[in-house]
Amino acid sequence: MDTPNTTFPRLLMAHARARPQAPAVREKDLGIWQTWGWADVAREVREIACGLASLGFKPGDNLAVVGANRPHLYMAMVAAQSLRGVPVPLYQDAIAGEMVFMLDDASVEFVIAEDQEQVDKLLECRALRQDGAPPLRHIVYDDPKGLRHYAHEGLLGYDALRALGRTYDEAHPGFFDAAVASGEPGDVGVILYTSGTTGRPKGVCQTHASFIAAGRGGVETDRLGPGDNIMSYLPMAWVGDHLFSVAQWLVGGFTLNCPESSETVTSDMREIGPSYYFGPPRTFEGLLTAVSIRMEDAARPKRWLYAKFMALARRVGADLLNGHPVALGDRLLYALGDLVIYGPLRNVLGMSRIRVAYTAGAAIGPDLFRFYRSIGVNLKQFYGQTETCAYVCLQQDGKVKLQTVGAAAPGMELRIAADGEVLVRGVSVLKGYHRRPDATAEVLDAEGYFHTGDAGVLDAEGHLRIIDRAKDVGRLNGGALFAPNYIENKLKFFPQIKEAVCFGHGRDEVCAFINIDSEAVGNWAERRGLPYGGYVDLATKADVLDLVADCIGQVNADLAAEHGMADTQISRFLVLHKELDPDDDELTRTRKVRRGFIAEKYAVLVDALYARRPEQYIETQVKFEDGRTGLVHATLKIVDAKRFPAVRAAA
Amino acid sequence: MNGGRPIGEVVLDVQNISLSFGGVRALSDISFDVREHEVRAIIGPNGAGKSSMLNCINGVYTPQEGAIMFRGRTFRHMNSRQVAEMGVARTFQNLSLFQGMSVLDNLMTGRNLRMRCNLFQQAIRWGAAEREEIRHREFVEHIIDFLEIQAHRKTPVGQLPYGLQKRVDLGRALAMEPQVLLLDEPMAGMNVEEKQDMSRFILDVNDEFGATIVLIEHDMGVVMDISDRVVVLDYGRKIGDGTPDEVRQDENVIRAYLGVEH
């Protein structure tokens, strides 16, 4: 950690020398946790790197990484970096048509893929590639299941690659060490593709130096190191995973834990008991929804006990965590609560040993945030984007404020532009977009500030508060500032509401589309003996509309009490007849709503909302997971929401 | 269809089987063979005798006439235990899993025939019995991994959705390391996606475990996609036999399935 001029492969080698036996990576395989020590990882990386070299992988080549969080894939990333190549992790649930764009854009000739599903997709990409693009020469696969009889050229198993590597290493002793030694901190260490909320995805080139600086900032702030455990379960192509599971892992030297499958994350987490955890708000939301559902089904005394102690936690829990003074009686009661409610609850959530938990990616509902902190989970926020290694602001222990994302992280500078946009300069800012100097010029100004595209304000202590995307912030015809995400996030805190889309820019009032959470609302309907057949039926039930109207009423009450927000109360809403889905391009792969696209696709519904029609018939084509399409149709009721007069804060 | 495994010798030869229950003739004079490593389908309308045919092979029913030759040995009377010991496993149309037991335990029952320790040793689970259990557990874990049911290892089978229960049923049959796997309507009651998954698993079983597969299925589309050869039954008689393409063009088959044109 004390040599600033370093690269990820060199950090790995240093760990392998300093603590060869200490656990570096764990993965649950065949029901048993398998452990790699740092020396094992170093050896395996060496073999993969030599294997890739023997296939002709040169410095500057890109290695696409496609799959779930498997130790072999993480090691392959470092292996590519060892050869001064660049790993390009791609979202594993992208369809071939989306993936081929990135493969072409990054001129990828080498890929490491997880399994047959990904290999099939890559073979499809091979066929789809445009003339002139280099061929997808080598596809290495980790899990051989189902692939034994694939006779395609350039297909190679992971173990075969390692065997090639061992042979190459013997024939070229010193090759690997020389390659690692030749790496420069200023080399591009990874290309991460932006999720493409706006237009085509862009490849963000980040250097070893940037990501190492970002990793070090986090590791030092939270004193992470050997002995800490983290669960790696978010897409490897997401900048957050790269920061936590690669940069901080190699800087801090803690242990990476890979779940058995994407479905077993919750139970695997309980087994590992990570001390360090990160997840986008929706993961925390999902966990809380699961708990709420189970609580609602619990026996009456349990529900009573839960309600009592959660009220206490809301009152004093956050203060205890922040180290503020709390009365002795409350302290004693909280200790009792910890024994009977909070402790077991943390255990069920797999958070018994959490020292630090982070969330980012979207604004988190204050109530949701408060919930976790009140039961003793040290949940904090950070702020950043792919272009800044997800490292701009982070909340320091003891200085956590609900509404802000914290102060500028070590090595970073913040400035707010005249139009409210947040500008950032410092160690983690991108080198440039891959082959897009035009796009780079748009976001990086002459002074080296990166234009984040987020609108925010700095408070007196220098803490940043993000309001919305700068381009999303609009104005109502009445002149009030309209921040759609801000309202949508308030709505989404209700477990019954899964997605919300608000409209209002250039209009007289705010209207909303709602997606109900089929699990939470389904459970609610079952308990009330309300029969329903499928999502569409549930979404159009009058009782369900009343339920949603209640939620919206509460949000409106909230907005009425906030300065400058009263005019943006929701006037009318409807519950959509289908769930918004990334496969239908309504959400991005990171599940952010694409408001413009939705407004266009459902223009009929938007018009109906503003024309104050009582109901509207709609027909929509949907894409199923297997690629087929079908038609969903429904007549949607338009419901007026309860509005409140603006509350004037007493002068 | 058959990935790369060469289709081999005849492993199972059904010779002139006739079966009746009182006055009802369920099967009359059925003959067909099954070759090593192939996927062999038996299709036919409701009541055609498909399940009866499977039950004869499986030793549940004893046909009044005819014989079944398994790897060169001819059998006239078999019980289901003998059949299982010879390496024939099956799944059921109406699931017959142990509903209250976990997925893992259900799969472990499939290893029962291969356990050598006695009841007493297993009860105290010490020494040889423990080592044996670990060995079998490892095999079962491979099946769990193969069928992608890691998340449900400890879940009681009764709580799983139907499609997953079917997968567990297949897993239990696989735990026997069968040479011949009999599947009774593996895709009945499934939605399109589950059918696709199941088809993929059947082909992978055929490929990875090297098992010969005899399957009964209603869904013509699926059968034609994954089978090497198809037998068609109607009212207890064989009316067609051949590759999916041959069967599809067979006059008798078309008549049985689509009715006669007048």
Interface residues (C-beta under 8 A of the other chain):
Chain A: K28 D29 L30 G31 I32 K145 G146 R148 H149 A151 E260 S261 E263 T264 S267 F624 E625 D626 R628
Chain B: G3 G4 R5 R137 E138 E141 H142 I144 D145 F146 E148 Q150 A151 R153 V192 E193 Q196 R200 D204 D207 E208
